[in-house]
Amino acid sequence: MTREEKSKVIVELTAQLADNANIYLADISGLNAGTTSDLRRACFKANIKLAVVKNTLLEKAMEASERDFGNLPSTLKGNTSVMYSETGNAPAKVIKAFRKKSEKPLLKGAFIEETVYIGDNQLDMLVDIKSKEELIGDIVGLLQSPAKNVISALKSSGGKLSGILKTLSQKEG
C-alpha cells in the first residue's frame, strides 16, 4: 500500500469515527470464511457496519479525530475489526449471540456516546445499555403513569360522588 493510499484510508477512517457515536473494536481472527460470513450477515441484519482495519491506520485516524478515545488505541494489537452502529448495545448483542456458537469475536473495546470501555469483560454490561429510544420510552412511561393514576382515581371517585349526590337528592324529594 502506497503512502498516498494509506493517507486516503486514514482520512476515510477519521470520517467514519466522526460520523458514528458507537464504535466497537473486536478480534475475529481464527473465524473461518463461513463463520465470518455468518457474522457479517448478523451485523447487516442488526444495521451494524463491520470492517477489518489495519491497526496502525486506525490508530492514526483516532489521533486525527477530534474525539477523545482514551485508552482505546492501546487495544489495537493483533487482528482488529471495527463495528459501527447507531444503537449503543446492538454490536454487543450480536457478539454475545454469536459467542453461543463460537469463541470469537472477542471484544477489545468500545466507544459509546463519548464513553470508552476496554476489555471483553465489559460485554455483559454493554448488552444492558439502553438505546436513546428505549430511554425515551421509559421516561414517557414513567411520566404517563402518575397521570393515568390521577385519571383513574377521578373516574372512580367521580362515579362514587355522583352516586352519593343522586342518592341524597332522591332522599330529599
C-alpha positions, 0 to 999 in steps of 0.5 A: 500500500502506497503512502498516498493510499494509506493517507486516503484510508486514514482520512476515510477512517477519521470520517467514519469515527466522526460520523458514528457515536458507537464504535466497537473494536473486536478480534475475529481472527481464527473465524473461518470464511463461513463463520465470518460470513455468518457474522457479517450477515448478523451485523447487516441484519442488526444495521451494524457496519463491520470492517477489518482495519489495519491497526496502525491506520486506525490508530492514526485516524483516532489521533486525527479525530477530534474525539477523545478515545482514551485508552482505546488505541492501546487495544489495537494489537493483533487482528482488529475489526471495527463495528459501527452502529447507531444503537449503543448495545446492538454490536454487543448483542450480536457478539454475545449471540454469536459467542453461543456458537463460537469463541470469537469475536472477542471484544477489545473495546468500545466507544459509546456516546463519548464513553470508552470501555476496554476489555471483553469483560465489559460485554455483559454490561454493554448488552444492558445499555439502553438505546436513546429510544428505549430511554425515551420510552421509559421516561414517557412511561414513567411520566404517563403513569402518575397521570393515568393514576390521577385519571383513574382515581377521578373516574372512580371517585367521580362515579362514587360522588355522583352516586352519593349526590343522586342518592341524597337528592332522591332522599330529599324529594 
